[in-house]
């Protein structure tokens, strides 16, 4: 596996929390951050693939038929736009 370096600037609070979690896991901060990034990349790629499969040949304009057919009702209390 080839590796490259990347200078990473984190807020102090995030770095401290990540370092604490890395210690608890028994790994270096670098290993912890690399694993966290790999996990996030995997989730986003999986999500993108899932959504592409579900969308099939649908186009954004196909959604308009459903939006236009939706009833016009007031939002439930607490769900009003801010």
C-alpha positions as CSV (number, residue, x, y, z in Angstrom):
1,X,0.0,0.0,0.0
2,X,1.4,3.3,-1.0
3,X,1.1,6.2,1.4
4,X,1.2,10.0,1.2
5,X,1.3,12.7,3.7
6,X,-1.2,15.5,4.2
7,X,-0.9,18.4,6.6
8,X,-4.1,18.4,8.6
9,X,-5.2,21.3,10.8
10,X,-7.9,20.4,13.3
11,X,-9.6,22.5,15.9
12,X,-7.9,21.8,19.3
13,X,-11.1,20.3,20.7
14,X,-11.5,17.8,17.9
15,X,-7.8,16.8,18.0
16,X,-8.0,16.3,21.8
17,X,-11.1,14.2,21.5
18,X,-9.6,12.1,18.6
19,X,-6.4,11.6,20.6
20,X,-8.3,10.4,23.6
21,X,-10.4,8.0,21.5
22,X,-7.2,6.8,19.8
23,X,-5.6,6.1,23.2
24,X,-8.7,4.2,24.4
25,X,-8.5,2.1,21.2
26,X,-4.8,1.5,21.6
27,X,-3.8,3.1,18.3
28,X,-1.9,6.1,17.3
29,X,-3.7,9.4,16.4
30,X,-2.5,9.0,12.8
31,X,-4.0,5.4,12.6
32,X,-7.3,6.7,14.2
33,X,-7.6,9.5,11.8
34,X,-6.8,7.3,8.8
35,X,-9.4,4.8,9.8
36,X,-12.0,7.5,10.4
37,X,-11.4,9.0,7.0
38,X,-11.5,5.5,5.4
39,X,-14.8,4.8,7.1
40,X,-16.3,8.0,5.9
41,X,-15.2,7.5,2.4
42,X,-16.7,4.0,2.4
43,X,-20.0,5.2,3.8
44,X,-20.2,8.0,1.2
45,X,-19.3,5.8,-1.7
46,X,-21.8,3.1,-0.6
47,X,-24.5,5.8,-0.2
48,X,-23.8,7.2,-3.6
49,X,-24.0,3.8,-5.2
50,X,-27.2,2.9,-3.4
51,X,-28.8,6.2,-4.4
52,X,-27.7,5.7,-8.1
53,X,-29.2,2.2,-8.1
54,X,-32.4,3.4,-6.5
55,X,-32.8,6.3,-8.9
56,X,-32.4,4.1,-12.0
57,X,-33.3,6.2,-15.0
58,X,-35.2,8.8,-13.0
59,X,-34.5,12.4,-13.6
60,X,-35.0,15.3,-11.2
61,X,-37.9,16.6,-13.2
62,X,-39.7,13.3,-12.7
63,X,-40.1,14.3,-9.1
64,X,-42.2,17.3,-10.0
65,X,-45.2,15.2,-10.7
66,X,-45.2,14.0,-7.1
67,X,-44.4,17.5,-5.6
68,X,-47.2,19.1,-7.5
69,X,-49.6,16.3,-6.3
70,X,-48.7,16.7,-2.7
71,X,-51.4,18.3,-0.5
72,X,-50.9,21.9,0.6
73,X,-51.2,21.7,4.4
74,X,-49.7,23.7,7.2
75,X,-46.6,22.3,8.8
76,X,-47.0,20.3,12.1
77,X,-46.3,22.6,15.0
78,X,-42.6,22.7,15.6
79,X,-41.7,21.9,11.9
80,X,-42.3,25.4,10.6
81,X,-39.4,26.9,8.6
82,X,-37.2,29.1,10.7
